[in-house]
Amino acid sequence: MKKMVLLASSLLIPLAFAATPKGNAAKGKTFFEATCSGCHGEGALGGVGPKLAGKLKKWTFAGFKKTLKENVTPDKRKLGPPMMKFNLSDQEYADLLAYLKSLK
C-alpha cells in the first residue's frame, strides 16, 4: 500500500508543478497587433483600453492567464466591456505576456 501511495505521488507531483511555457515576444507581438491593439493602442500605449506597456512587469503567468480567461485581475478588479474573455493555449498566453513585459 505504501509503495502504491509513493508511486501515485511521484506521478502527480510533476503535474502540480508544470512549467510555465517560455514566451516568444515576437509571436506575442503578432497576436497583440492582430487582436489587442485596436483597443490598447499600438505598442500597448493605451486607447479605448488602458496602457499596458510597462504595467505588467510583475505579473505572473498564472495571474495573466486568469485575467484574460475570467476578466478579473489578480487584485480582484473586474474588467468590463469591451474587454473580451480569451481561451488561448498556455503557449499563446506566454507569448503575449512575454511581448507585453518587453515593453517600457
ZADO-1210 file (C-alpha; in nm, 4 decimals, padded with zeros to 6 digits):
<atoms>
<atom x="00.0000" y="00.0000" z="00.0000" code="MET" pos="1"/>
<atom x="00.2785" y="00.2393" z="00.0950" code="LYS" pos="2"/>
<atom x="00.4528" y="00.1737" z="-00.2389" code="LYS" pos="3"/>
<atom x="00.1317" y="00.2496" z="-00.4289" code="MET" pos="4"/>
<atom x="00.0919" y="00.5846" z="-00.2488" code="VAL" pos="5"/>
<atom x="00.4525" y="00.6758" z="-00.3251" code="LEU" pos="6"/>
<atom x="00.4126" y="00.5775" z="-00.6889" code="LEU" pos="7"/>
<atom x="00.0902" y="00.7765" z="-00.7258" code="ALA" pos="8"/>
<atom x="00.2501" y="01.0776" z="-00.5576" code="SER" pos="9"/>
<atom x="00.5532" y="01.0639" z="-00.7847" code="SER" pos="10"/>
<atom x="00.3259" y="01.0642" z="-01.0887" code="LEU" pos="11"/>
<atom x="00.1094" y="01.3549" z="-00.9690" code="LEU" pos="12"/>
<atom x="00.3771" y="01.5904" z="-00.8361" code="ILE" pos="13"/>
<atom x="00.5054" y="01.6917" z="-01.1831" code="PRO" pos="14"/>
<atom x="00.1506" y="01.7896" z="-01.2792" code="LEU" pos="15"/>
<atom x="00.1259" y="02.0227" z="-00.9811" code="ALA" pos="16"/>
<atom x="00.4498" y="02.1946" z="-01.0783" code="PHE" pos="17"/>
<atom x="00.4057" y="02.2051" z="-01.4555" code="ALA" pos="18"/>
<atom x="00.6473" y="02.4532" z="-01.6025" code="ALA" pos="19"/>
<atom x="00.5249" y="02.7800" z="-01.7428" code="THR" pos="20"/>
<atom x="00.5984" y="02.7845" z="-02.1146" code="PRO" pos="21"/>
<atom x="00.8768" y="03.0172" z="-02.2251" code="LYS" pos="22"/>
<atom x="00.7107" y="03.3030" z="-02.4068" code="GLY" pos="23"/>
<atom x="00.8133" y="03.4213" z="-02.7515" code="ASN" pos="24"/>
<atom x="00.7759" y="03.8014" z="-02.7571" code="ALA" pos="25"/>
<atom x="00.7814" y="03.8177" z="-03.1397" code="ALA" pos="26"/>
<atom x="00.4834" y="03.5820" z="-03.1633" code="LYS" pos="27"/>
<atom x="00.3144" y="03.7710" z="-02.8810" code="GLY" pos="28"/>
<atom x="00.3593" y="04.0970" z="-03.0709" code="LYS" pos="29"/>
<atom x="00.1934" y="03.9475" z="-03.3798" code="THR" pos="30"/>
<atom x="-00.1004" y="03.8291" z="-03.1693" code="PHE" pos="31"/>
<atom x="-00.1251" y="04.1645" z="-02.9893" code="PHE" pos="32"/>
<atom x="-00.1224" y="04.3635" z="-03.3120" code="GLU" pos="33"/>
<atom x="-00.3943" y="04.1455" z="-03.4651" code="ALA" pos="34"/>
<atom x="-00.6166" y="04.1147" z="-03.1584" code="THR" pos="35"/>
<atom x="-00.5455" y="04.3738" z="-02.8902" code="CYS" pos="36"/>
<atom x="-00.4006" y="04.6886" z="-03.0453" code="SER" pos="37"/>
<atom x="-00.7392" y="04.8099" z="-03.1667" code="GLY" pos="38"/>
<atom x="-00.8279" y="04.8931" z="-02.8053" code="CYS" pos="39"/>
<atom x="-00.4946" y="04.9027" z="-02.6224" code="HIS" pos="40"/>
<atom x="-00.3199" y="05.1018" z="-02.8940" code="GLY" pos="41"/>
<atom x="-00.0054" y="05.0472" z="-03.0956" code="GLU" pos="42"/>
<atom x="00.2739" y="04.9311" z="-02.8681" code="GLY" pos="43"/>
<atom x="00.0156" y="04.8904" z="-02.5887" code="ALA" pos="44"/>
<atom x="00.0311" y="05.2648" z="-02.5178" code="LEU" pos="45"/>
<atom x="-00.3409" y="05.2886" z="-02.4493" code="GLY" pos="46"/>
<atom x="-00.6539" y="05.3888" z="-02.6326" code="GLY" pos="47"/>
<atom x="-01.0045" y="05.2683" z="-02.5570" code="VAL" pos="48"/>
<atom x="-00.8362" y="05.0180" z="-02.3267" code="GLY" pos="49"/>
<atom x="-00.5697" y="05.1152" z="-02.0740" code="PRO" pos="50"/>
<atom x="-00.1985" y="05.1434" z="-02.1371" code="LYS" pos="51"/>
<atom x="-00.0330" y="04.8067" z="-02.0798" code="LEU" pos="52"/>
<atom x="00.3253" y="04.8960" z="-02.1750" code="ALA" pos="53"/>
<atom x="00.5394" y="04.8976" z="-01.8619" code="GLY" pos="54"/>
<atom x="00.2491" y="04.7886" z="-01.6407" code="LYS" pos="55"/>
<atom x="00.2821" y="04.4087" z="-01.6438" code="LEU" pos="56"/>
<atom x="00.6455" y="04.3557" z="-01.5383" code="LYS" pos="57"/>
<atom x="00.5489" y="04.1885" z="-01.2090" code="LYS" pos="58"/>
<atom x="00.2547" y="03.9883" z="-01.3393" code="TRP" pos="59"/>
<atom x="00.2838" y="03.6124" z="-01.3158" code="THR" pos="60"/>
<atom x="00.1859" y="03.3777" z="-01.5935" code="PHE" pos="61"/>
<atom x="-00.0961" y="03.2342" z="-01.3789" code="ALA" pos="62"/>
<atom x="-00.2335" y="03.5792" z="-01.2932" code="GLY" pos="63"/>
<atom x="-00.2173" y="03.6948" z="-01.6551" code="PHE" pos="64"/>
<atom x="-00.3881" y="03.3812" z="-01.7856" code="LYS" pos="65"/>
<atom x="-00.6644" y="03.4040" z="-01.5256" code="LYS" pos="66"/>
<atom x="-00.7192" y="03.7726" z="-01.6048" code="THR" pos="67"/>
<atom x="-00.7660" y="03.7056" z="-01.9759" code="LEU" pos="68"/>
<atom x="-00.9839" y="03.3986" z="-01.9185" code="LYS" pos="69"/>
<atom x="-01.2075" y="03.5465" z="-01.6479" code="GLU" pos="70"/>
<atom x="-01.1694" y="03.9260" z="-01.6882" code="ASN" pos="71"/>
<atom x="-01.0702" y="03.9633" z="-01.3228" code="VAL" pos="72"/>
<atom x="-00.7235" y="04.0953" z="-01.2322" code="THR" pos="73"/>
<atom x="-00.5065" y="03.9361" z="-00.9621" code="PRO" pos="74"/>
<atom x="-00.6084" y="04.2232" z="-00.7293" code="ASP" pos="75"/>
<atom x="-00.9762" y="04.1334" z="-00.7947" code="LYS" pos="76"/>
<atom x="-01.0662" y="04.4246" z="-01.0274" code="ARG" pos="77"/>
<atom x="-01.3285" y="04.3252" z="-01.2824" code="LYS" pos="78"/>
<atom x="-01.2535" y="04.4181" z="-01.6427" code="LEU" pos="79"/>
<atom x="-01.5632" y="04.5475" z="-01.8139" code="GLY" pos="80"/>
<atom x="-01.6701" y="04.5643" z="-02.1742" code="PRO" pos="81"/>
<atom x="-01.5386" y="04.5933" z="-02.4336" code="PRO" pos="82"/>
<atom x="-01.2710" y="04.3600" z="-02.2886" code="MET" pos="83"/>
<atom x="-01.3429" y="04.0102" z="-02.4108" code="MET" pos="84"/>
<atom x="-01.2513" y="03.6808" z="-02.2475" code="LYS" pos="85"/>
<atom x="-00.9812" y="03.4746" z="-02.4163" code="PHE" pos="86"/>
<atom x="-00.9370" y="03.0993" z="-02.4300" code="ASN" pos="87"/>
<atom x="-00.5839" y="03.0539" z="-02.5611" code="LEU" pos="88"/>
<atom x="-00.3227" y="02.7836" z="-02.5307" code="SER" pos="89"/>
<atom x="-00.0697" y="02.8211" z="-02.2500" code="ASP" pos="90"/>
<atom x="00.1922" y="02.8960" z="-02.5148" code="GLN" pos="91"/>
<atom x="-00.0178" y="03.1802" z="-02.6606" code="GLU" pos="92"/>
<atom x="-00.0689" y="03.3322" z="-02.3142" code="TYR" pos="93"/>
<atom x="00.3057" y="03.3049" z="-02.2504" code="ALA" pos="94"/>
<atom x="00.3901" y="03.4656" z="-02.5863" code="ASP" pos="95"/>
<atom x="00.1537" y="03.7555" z="-02.5278" code="LEU" pos="96"/>
<atom x="00.2806" y="03.8123" z="-02.1754" code="LEU" pos="97"/>
<atom x="00.6424" y="03.7999" z="-02.2956" code="ALA" pos="98"/>
<atom x="00.5645" y="04.0702" z="-02.5506" code="TYR" pos="99"/>
<atom x="00.3845" y="04.2922" z="-02.3009" code="LEU" pos="100"/>
<atom x="00.6643" y="04.2527" z="-02.0461" code="LYS" pos="101"/>
<atom x="00.9166" y="04.3569" z="-02.3119" code="SER" pos="102"/>
<atom x="00.7512" y="04.6996" z="-02.3477" code="LEU" pos="103"/>
<atom x="00.8523" y="05.0020" z="-02.1460" code="LYS" pos="104"/>
</atoms>
